[in-house]
């Protein structure tokens, strides 16, 4: 396939966007340098709407921006059921998890795991998060780098450096406050860019919206009876919905990048508002991003054909650089960059929080000034590792990366959500029980993944196996069941604090 020149006008628009993101990081440098609380939680002074936009931009990465239209283009809207699950779990988050994490007043989610199950579980939870998100950074950089270099003459190292390198710099400078306000800007750009793509795509098709709808109905591109059949060619809606519930439970209850944002607002009420803001934005995502894939299916059916052997992971950027005017194309490529960078910056800050708080401060003590610099160094190291892995992945030229990401989430992320639920909702769970249960869950999920079942099935099995096996095995070790801080003993007049003294990391209940 002949590659397309990116053009001077497009470069100017893209560079302007990247410089604006860098300016945000520079602006918040002084505020984030005070101490680690400022660097990791923005001092708890972020407004609810901004925190909600940040959660949305964090969870919507290039994986969503490019793989969602790809999924709708290749198949149908069945995966949209996953977006609706946020409304199923928000009440659970608001009633149980948010008050719990706010009262614990912890920097990382895994501090709770130590008090409930011992330091080994805190270490494992934090380590798994760190490794998972370095891999996530790699996939998020890899997707646009692969896609854009497939269709244009831009060097992949330039793309990886622009997406990852500048993101490292503004995360290094601005801390969590810089990350959140960058997320707000990037969220507006990525959502506005996607809407503009849908409009431009419809306008380029003879017959416009009517043709798009007719093509979609003729080719079963929306939903049909087959989407509710188990074992069919299409993914079954109930499995997608249930699997997405546990994927979201992992992200909103056991993943540091989202849980960390619960501490960035001034109150529980504001945190709850941020979750509803995120939910509304997630709902908007369905017609915008799945609609984009449907529009592109109609466009490449009626207007022109895709090149032979085309990698559909590059579908969105190919349409942008081959079919849209100069300047507009640059703006929309910037929207893809925004989707990448909002996720990368959150991952880097959260990785930094885990390594600094769960490892350095836990075992070697706290020194705010030095720890802020350590946190910034970790941002650089994690970012470079993610960029290096991304450049390595480019050689694989892999398509359908959404399913790859979902499989990784089901194997390494969702089991930890099961462990959090076990600790919070039961009294029986204990350290040796959950460690053995986690190991058995990983084995079970691995063998399930080897079958032809969907990644959503892996997530369902991962959550229930870690919860149930951890609970059952805990009966064999009753004497280890010492510290129980969970919703089973949670009362409205009870709060938690880190006690000062010989063990500053111990969390105790205070009436």
Protein Blocks (a to p, Z undefined) as FASTA:
>chain_A
ZZddebjmlmmmmmmmmmmmmmmmmmmmmmmmmpmmlmmnonopacfklmmmmmmmmmmc
fklmmmmmmmmmmmmmklmmmmmmmmmmmmmmmmmmmmmmmmnopabfklmmmmmnojkl
mmmmmmmmmmmmmmmmmmmmmmmmmmmmmmmccdfklmmmmmmmmmmmmmmmnommlmmm
mmmmmmmmmmmmmmmmmmmmmmmpghijmmmmmmmmmnopmccfklmcghiabdcfklmm
mmmmmmmmmmmmmpmklmmmmmmpmbfklmmmmmmmmmmmmmmmmmmmmmmmmmmmmmmm
mmmccdehiafklmmmmmmmmmpcehjlmmmmmmmmmmmmmmmmmmmmmmmmmmmmmmmm
mmnopafklmmmmmmmmmmmmmmmmmmmmmmmmmnopghkllmmmmmmmmmmmmmmmmmm
mmmmpmkbcfklmmmmmmmmmmmmmmmmmmmbdfklmmmmmmmmmmmmmmmmmmmmmmlm
mbccdfklgcfkbccdddedjblmbccddZZ
